[in-house]
Amino acid sequence: MVLKIFFPQCCNKADSGLLVGRWIPGQNSAVVLAVIHYPFIPGQVKQYIHQMRGQSGVDLTVLGSWSMPKEGQEGMESFLRDLSTIFPQGQWLQLSREMGKIGFRCHVLTRDQNGKLIQQEKELKEDVGTKRGGEKDKVIFIHYEQRKVMLSQLHPIENGVPDPQTESQLPQVFGTVCQSEPLFFLDKYDDGPVKMTHWQSEGREGSIIVELMKQASTPLCLLTTWMLTLWTSLCSSRILNVHPMRFISSKLSTCVQLSYRTEHLQTVCSPTRATAHNHFMRKANIFVSFFVDVSLGLLLVSWMYRENRIGKLANTLVPAADHVAKELEELLQWLMGAPAGLKMNRALDQVLGRFFLYHIHLWISYIHLMSPFVEMILWYVGLSACLGLTFALSLLSDITALLTFHIYCFYVYGARLYCMTVYGLSSLWRLFRGKKWNVLRQRVDSCSYDLDQLFIGTLLFTILLFLLPTTALYYLVFTLLRLVVVMFQGVLHLSVDFINSFPLFAMGLRLFRSYRLAEGVKFRVLCEEPGTPLHLMMDINPLKASSVVQTYRTPTYSCYPKDSWLALCKKLFLGELIYPWRHKTTKID
């Protein structure tokens, strides 16, 4: 059976001493975490390891000895071997390195029934799978970068079929190194009972600014949490929770975005520390997206309030609305004639045209009534971008919905009239075939009709059939106008959803510190020196960018239709209303 020893690269040139690590249960593998330097007191080493066990929760132990030849330390290898009586283990690893060579010499000592250590007879030094003298390798050294393994998060492999034994070992190796973080706090400059070598032996990484921010974040988070709690209690009060206010707030994109940002800030400013990796990544992604959102909003504010751009926008908005209304009037005049040479039902055409023209005149009067206040409204609306670019985009979506409310009304009227015509024709067509719709059982049943019913049904079917081209043309024109508005609002909502849900922090880790998000590992041969075991290097495979987005995407409420193109065309053909602020479409009864 092959013995696998995971050895940190930072300990390749460590001074002679003891190997501290853990035996992986159920596997013939050992993980070396640090080297305790000579000289040391065995009792203090035992006390220190017992203390580290309690802090890390890892079953740390002395795996064996490490010998690095130096002048004046003759006999160090035999001395370290004798320490196995003080640190009783089932197996004792005796590693040594010669000057000028990369590979290690390894002796595995096992205890017999009397508790005496004996050296294994089969100690082989060739590649895995090769044979010399009918034997196979007994020891494989797997070198790893301790810092990367400790900071990385191992994800399950999606593609490929890994070795089940290797797959079961790797999570335990990564978990052992990650949970042993308290062991790495002691560096060689500390005045402690033991001197060690690990990835932070040259001093712990730290920053005064980061420590000050950590100290200041606690009261700031408590204050923000208190303010958010007060805000949520105010929003959930009985006065603001009446049906009209609740209905309007659910339709306004700004109110929806405000509720989500409140929820996100409550998650980020929570005083409880994130223990799980997914919880930490969610907090970090929300914080980075909020920071980017506010930064882009401030840039937008600085651009809008420079060179009087708000005044220019206000002076352009009212003439643009008048131009749109004038174009709609010309469109209706064209529909009231003979559009594209089609012969329409003149009576119905005139009624519908005058009805829609009246709405346009009302809308023009409303725009001119609000024109003196447009610049002031835009000035205050621009300040909302200080809360983030998503608020500005949500407000732009709501303003677009208000400015195009007449188009929405035309679309609703045309859709309802067209839907009534289509469903009336379908119902009367069932009457000709001797069928009817069973409302209770939700199915089509057979039915017998008398002569009067068939005569009236024939008259109604003929009337609706000849009125269908007129209603269908009005519905088609106003549906196309409505789809233009919906597409514009959909782009705005997609931008808001992208900023809210895209895992910017995770993608930053994937680009600049790809080892933090590991999908697996790969091995390459590091050393094949004769007389030494096989040495492999364990490199971390980063998680794919698509998997990062799928795994760490923040769940949000998408404010645009999610129907397929086929389903959308079907709903448009049947005259169903499409709302850009809902997940589903609403069918007209």
N, C-alpha and C positions, 0 to 999 in steps of 0.2 A: 504494500500500500504506500502511495506517495505521500510524503510529508511536505506540506506547503507552508512556507514561512513568509509572511508579509512583512517586509523590512523597509523602514522609512529611509529615504535617500539622505536626509540630513544627518543620519547616524553613521554614514559610511566611514567617516574619519574621526569618530568620537574616541575619547580616551577609554582605556580599559575599565571595565566595571561590570555591573549587573544589568541584564535585560529585563525591562518591566513591560508587561503586556497582558495578553489574555489568550487562553486556549478556547477556540470556538467549539461550543458543545455540539456533539454529534458529527463533527468533522475532524479529520486528522490535519488540522491547520492551527497556526498560531499567528497572532498579530503582535508585532513588536511596536511599542509606543514610545519608549524613551530608554536611555542608557544612564544609569547612575554611576558616577565616576568614583574611582578609587582615589583617596582613602575615604572610608565610611565606617560607621558603626552599625553592625547588623541590627541591633535593637532599635535604633532610630529609623533604619530603613523599614523595618516591620511596622513601626508606629506610623510612619508617613504613608505607607501603602494602605494601612487600615483606615487612615483619615481620608485618603483619596477614594476608597471604596464607598465610604458614607456620603461623600459629596457628589460623586459622579454616578453612583448606582451600578458601576461596572465591576465585575469580579476580577479586579486586578491582582496580579501575582508576579513573582519573580520567575521568569521563564528559563533563565540560565545565565551564562557568563559571556562576556565579550572581551576579546583580547586584541589589543592594538600594540604591536611591538614598539618599544622605545628603549633608549639607552638607560641603563641603570635599573631596569625592571625585569631582570631575568628571573624566571621562576614564577612570573605572575599568572601564567596559565594554569599551573598546577595549584596555586593558591586559590584562584577563583573556583577551580573544580572542587576543592575541599569545602567550599561554602555551601555545596549542595546538601550537606548534613544539617546546616542551620535553616535552610529554606527547603523543607521536604516537598518534593513534587513527584508525580508519577513519571514524568520525563524531564530530563535536564539537557538543555541545549548548550553546547560548548562551541561557540563561534570564535574564529580567529582569522586574522588577515595578515598577509605577508606584504612587506614593503615592495612596491613596484608591480603589484598584481591587483587586478580589479575584483576577482572572485574571492570568496571566503572558503575556508575549510570548516567543515561542520562535523561534529561528533554528537550523536544522540545517545544519551545515557538513560537507561530504564532501570527501575527498581525491581528486584526479585522478590520472592515471598518473604525473605528475611529483612527486607528494607535496604539492601545493599545495592548501590548503583553499579550496573555493568554496561559495557559498551556494546551496541548492536553489532553483530558480525557482518551484516550486509550493509556496507556503506559504499554507494555507487556514485559515480561522478560523470555520468554521460547524459546525453539528451534524452528527453522522454520518448519512449518508443524505440530507441536504439538498444542494441544488445552487445555486451562484451563479457565473455565468460558465462553467457546464459543468464545474466542478471539485468535488471532494469534500475533506473534512477530511484533513489529513496528520498532525496531531498531536492526541493525546488525553491529557490529564492525568488520572490515576487517583490520588486522594489516599487514603491509608490511615493508620490509627493504628499507629505502629510498635511500641509496647509490646504491644498486643493481638495483632498478627500474629506477633511474636516468641515470645510465650508460648503461642500457640494450637497445637493439633494438628489438621490438616486431615484429615477422614475422607471416604471416598468417598460420593457422593450416592446414596441408595437410590431415591428417588422423583424422577421427572422425567427429562428427556433434556437434559443441558447441552450447550453448544456444545463440540465436541471441541477446538477451538483454545484456547478459554478454559480448558477443563479441563486441558489440558497445560501452560498457562502458570501457573496458580495454584499447583500443588505446587512449581514451581521458584521462584516468588516467595516463598512461605512458607518453603521450605527455605533460600533465600538470606538472608532476614532472620534466621531462627533460627540458622543457622550463623555469622552475623557477630556473635555475641555479644561476642567479644573486642574488636571495634571500638567497642563502647559502654561500655567500662570507663573510658575517658578522658573526664573532664568538664572544664568550663571553669575549675575551681578548681585543677586539677593543673598543676604547673610542667613542662610538656612542650614539645617543639619545635613542636607544632601546637596550635591551638585549634579545637574542633569544635562543631557543633550536631547533636544527635540526641535521642532520647527521654529520655536520662538526663543532659542537659546541665546541669541544675540540681543535680546531685549523685546519686551512686549510692544506691539504696535498700538499707538495711542495718539490722541490729539487733544490739546487743551480746549480748543474750540468745540470739539465734539462732546467732551465731558461737560463743558458749561451748558451746551444746548440740551444735554440729557437732564442736567439739574434744573434748568429753567422750563423744560417741557412739562414737568409734572404739575406745577401750579397753573400754567397756561392751559393745559388740557382740562384741569378741574374747572377753571373759569369758563372755558368754552362749553364744556358739558352742561354746566349750570345754565348758561344762556340758551343753549339749544333745548334743554328741558323746559325752560320757561316759554320758549317760542312754540314748541310742540303742544304744550298745555293750552296756550292761547289759541292755536289753530284748531285744536280739538274741542274748544268750548262750545256751549250750546248755541250761542248767538251765530257763530260762523259755520255751524254744522246743520243749519236748516237746509231744506231741499233745494231752493234756488241757488244759494251760495255754493253748496256742494256740487250741484250740476254744472254751474259756470266754471268753478275751479277745476273740475275734471276735464273740461273741454279746452281750457287755456293751456298752451304748451309751457308758458312761463310758470304757472302754478305747479304743473307737474314736475318741471325741472327744479323748482325750489324745494319741493318735497323730497326729491331724490338727493339733492345736495345736502339737505338737512340730515337725511339718513346716512349719507356717506361721511359727513363730519362727525356724527355720533359714533360711527364705527372707528374712525381714525383717532378721535379724542377720548376713546374709552380708557379709563385708568387701568383696566386689567391688561396684563402683559400677554402678548400673543405667544402661546406655547407651541401650537402646531404650525408646521411650515406653510400650509395653505392659508391659514389665518394671517400669518405675517405677510405673505405675498399679497394677499387681498388688501391689507392695510397700506402696504407700500405702494401698490398700484393706484389705489384711490388717492393717496396723498400726492403722488407725482402727477396724476391726471388733474387734480384740483390746482396744483401749483402751475402747471402748464396752462390750464384754463384761465386762471386769474392773470397770468403774464400776458397771454394773447389778448385778454380783455383790456388790460391797461394800455397795451400798444394801440388797440383800436380806439380807445378814448383819446390818447395823445394825437392820433391822426385826425379824428373827427373834430376836435376843438382847435385845430390849427388852421389858419387862413380862412376862418369863418365858413367851414365846409357845411355846417349844419344849416346856416342861413341859405346857402346855395341849394342845399337839398330841399329845404322847405319851399323855396321859390320854384323848384322844378317839379315838386310833387303834385301841386294843384293843377298846373297846366297838363301834366301827364294824365291825371284822372279825367280832366275834361276831354282830352284827346281820345282816351279809351271809350268814354261815354259817346263821343261823336261817332267813332267807328262802329260801336254797337248800334247806334241809330241807323247808320247807313246799311248795316247788315240786316236789320229788321225790315227796312224799306225794301231791300232786295228780296227778302223772303216773302214779303206781302205781294210781290209781283209774280213773275214767272221765273223762279230761280233755276238756272241751267236748262231752261226750256221745258221744265216740268209743269204739268197742269195740276194745280192744287185745288182743293175745295175752297172756293172763294169766301164763303161765309165764315167757316172755321178759321181760315187764314187771316182774315181781317180782325176777327175777335182776338185771336192769340197775338197778332202783331200790335194792336192797340193796347192790349193788356200789358205786354212787355215794355212798350214805349212809355206807358204811364209810370212804370217802376223806374225806368231810366231817368225820367224827369224828376221824380222824387229823389233819386240818388244824387243828381246834379245839385239840387237845392241843398241837400245835406252837406255836400262837399263845400259848397260856397259858404254855408253857415259856419263850418268848422275851420275855414281857411285862415282867419286871424289868429287862431290858437295852435296852428300846426307847428310853427317854429318853437314855441314854448314846450309843446308836447315832445317834439324830437330832442330838445335840449335835455329834458329830464329823462327821456328814454335812453339817451346816450350815456348818462351817468350809471345806468344799470350794468353797463359793460365792465364796471369796476368789480362786480361780483363774478365776472367770468365771461368768456366769449360765448359759452353756451346760453347764458341768459340773454345776451344780445341777439343771438340767432333765434332763440325761442320767441323773444319779443317781435323780431322781424317776421316770424311765421304768423304770430297773432295779428300783427298790423296788416299783413297780406290778406289774412282771412277777413278782416274788417273792411279793407278797401275793395275786396272782390266779393262782398256779401251779395251784391245784386246778381252777379254771375251765378253764385251758389243758389239763389232763389230761382233764377231762370232754370237752372239744371234740375232743381227739385220739382218745379211745376211740370217741366217737360217730361221728366222721368215718371212722375206719378200718372200723368195723362197717358203716356205711352204704355206703362205697365198695366193700367186698367184696360187699355185697348187689347193688349196681347193676351192677358188672362181672360178677358171676355171672349175673344175669338177662340181660345183653347177650350173654354167651357162650352161654348156653343158648338164647337166641332165634336165634342163628346156627345152632345145632344143628338146630332145627326146620326151617330153610330149606335144610338141606343145605350149610351153609357152615362154614368154620373160619378162625381167624386164623393166618396164616403168620408165625411169629416171625422167621424168617431174612429173608424178603423184605418184611416189614412191610406186609402186605396181606391181604385176605380172599380165600381160594381155595375152590373147590368141593370137597366131600368126601362120600363115601357112608358112612352109619352102618348098623349092623345093628340088629336089633329090641331086643336087650338095652340097647344104648346109648341108643336112643330112649326106652325105658321108664324107665330110671334118670334120664335127662335130664328127662322129664316130671314125675317125682316131685320132683326137686330144684327144678325151676322153680316148681312149685305151692307147695312149702314156702317158698321165698324170696319168692314173690309175696305170700303171706299174712303173712309176717314183716316185709315192707317198711314198712307203716304204722307199726309200733312203732318200728323203727330210725330211720325218717325223722323221726318226731316228736321223739325224743330228740336226734337230730342237729340238727334245726331249732332247738330250744330252746337247746342249748348253743352252737350257732353264733351265735345272736343275742347271747348273753352274751359270747362271744369277740369279736364285732365291736364291742361297746361298749368293751371294753378296748383293742382295736386302734385304734379311732378316737381314744381319749384319748391313747394312745402316739403316734399319728400326728400329733396336734396338737403334742405336745412335740417330736417330731422335725422337724416343719415349722418350729417356732420356732428350733430349733438350726441347721437348715440355712439359715434366713433370716439369722440373725446371722453365720454363717460365710461365706456366699456373697454377700450383698447388697453392692454397691459403694457404701459410704457416702461415701468420699472423692470418687468420681466424681460422685455425686449432689450432694454439697456444691458441687463446682465448677460443676455444671450450674445450681444455684440462685443462687449468689452471684457466680460468675465464668463466666458462660456462654460467653464468648469463648474460654476455654481449650479447649473441645471444639467445634470448628467442623465443620459439615457442608457448608458452601459459603459463598458470598458473594452479596450483592446490591448493585446499583449504583443510585445516585440522582444526579440532576443537581445539581451544586453551584454552578455559575456558567455563565451564558450571556451574558457581556458582549461587545458588538461589538468586533471587532479583536483578540480573544484566542481561543485554541483552546478546545475544549470541556473542561470540568472536571467530573469525576465523583467521587463519594465511595463508597468501597468499605466496606460494612458486613458484619460477620460473622454468618452464620446459625448459631445454636447447634444442637448435636445434640439430637435428640428424647430425652425421658426414657426411653422404651421402648428406643431404640437404645443409650442409655448402659448400661442394665441388661443388655442382651443382649451388648454388646461387652466390658464390664469385669466381668461376674459371675465370681466366683472358683469354679472347678470343685471340687465336693465330692462325697462319697459320700452320696447321699440314702437315709435309713434308713426308707423307707416304700414300700409297693407302688405301682408305676407302671402297673398294668394299667388298661385302660379299664373302664367300668362293665359293658359287655357281656361282656368277657373275664372280669371278676371274677365275674359272675353264673354264667357257664358253669362256672368252676372250683368255685364253691360247689355247683352242682347235681351235679357229678361227684364231690364229696367230696374235693377236693384241699385240702391244708393251706396256710394263708396265714400267713407270717411277716412281722412289721412291720420286721424288721431286715435284710431282703434285698431285692434288686431284683426277684427272680422268685419265683414260688410253687413249692412242691415237691410233686410228684405221688406219691401212695402207690402202691407197686407191688402 
